[in-house]
């Protein structure tokens, strides 16, 4: 009997593709025609293509990949909204320690 190892390749996880703006329409999904705007044929009117290969994704896959991109952007926004952790001597002035009179901040000054 052969010793066979099972390799899990993330069958349940969707791959995250790196999307970039379409070079032809510059991410606007439309191009300027003579009289009116036309849907960009290079990106199927989405404004996004796969980085490196410039492949156009089918609409079902594009919706999923754009959702992943939106979730990542929302996580970055939330991380930027959180106040930076103060380290060093100034920390005792920024965070209350409730050691002073009436539970106020005591800095020892």
C-alpha positions in Angstrom: 0.0 0.0 0.0 1.4 3.4 -0.9 1.8 6.2 1.5 -0.5 8.9 0.0 -0.7 12.3 1.6 -3.8 14.4 1.2 -3.2 17.9 -0.1 -5.8 20.5 0.7 -5.8 23.1 -1.9 -8.5 25.3 -0.4 -11.4 23.7 -2.3 -13.9 25.7 -0.1 -12.1 29.1 -0.5 -12.5 31.3 -3.5 -9.2 32.5 -4.9 -8.6 36.2 -4.5 -7.6 37.7 -7.8 -5.7 41.0 -8.0 -7.8 43.4 -10.1 -6.5 46.5 -11.8 -8.3 49.3 -13.6 -8.8 48.7 -17.4 -6.1 50.6 -19.3 -8.5 51.4 -22.2 -11.3 53.1 -20.2 -9.1 53.9 -17.1 -11.7 52.3 -14.8 -14.6 54.4 -16.0 -16.4 51.4 -17.8 -17.2 53.6 -20.7 -15.3 55.2 -23.6 -16.0 58.4 -25.4 -17.7 57.8 -28.8 -18.3 60.3 -31.5 -21.8 61.3 -30.2 -22.2 59.4 -26.9 -20.4 57.2 -24.5 -20.0 53.5 -25.4 -19.5 50.5 -23.1 -15.8 49.6 -22.9 -15.3 46.3 -24.8 -11.9 45.6 -23.2 -13.4 45.1 -19.7 -17.1 44.4 -20.6 -18.1 47.6 -19.0 -16.8 46.9 -15.5 -13.7 49.0 -15.5 -11.7 46.1 -14.0 -9.4 43.4 -15.4 -7.2 40.7 -13.8 -3.7 42.1 -13.1 -0.9 40.7 -15.3 -3.1 38.7 -17.7 -5.7 41.5 -18.4 -8.4 38.8 -18.5 -12.0 39.9 -18.4 -13.9 38.2 -15.7 -17.5 36.8 -16.2 -20.0 38.9 -14.3 -20.6 36.3 -11.6 -16.9 36.1 -10.7 -16.5 39.8 -11.1 -19.1 40.5 -8.4 -17.4 38.1 -6.0 -13.9 39.6 -6.6 -15.2 43.2 -6.3 -16.8 42.2 -3.0 -13.5 40.9 -1.7 -11.8 44.1 -2.8 -14.5 46.2 -1.0 -14.2 44.2 2.2 -10.4 44.7 2.1 -10.8 48.4 1.6 -13.4 48.6 4.5 -10.9 46.8 6.8 -8.2 49.3 5.9 -10.5 52.2 6.5 -11.5 50.8 9.9 -7.8 50.3 10.8 -7.1 53.9 9.9 -10.0 55.2 12.0 -8.7 53.5 15.2 -6.5 55.9 17.2 -2.8 55.1 17.2 -1.5 53.4 20.3 0.6 55.9 22.3 3.8 54.4 23.6 6.3 56.0 26.0 6.1 58.7 28.6 3.2 60.5 26.9 1.1 57.4 27.4 0.3 58.4 31.0 -1.2 61.7 29.7 -3.3 60.1 27.0 -4.9 57.1 28.8 -6.7 57.5 32.1 -5.4 55.4 34.9 -8.0 56.4 37.6 -5.3 56.7 40.3 -5.9 60.4 41.1 -8.4 62.0 43.4 -12.0 61.0 42.6 -10.8 58.5 39.9 -9.1 61.1 37.8 -5.9 60.6 35.8 -2.8 60.8 38.0 0.5 61.6 36.2 2.8 62.2 39.1 3.7 65.7 38.1 
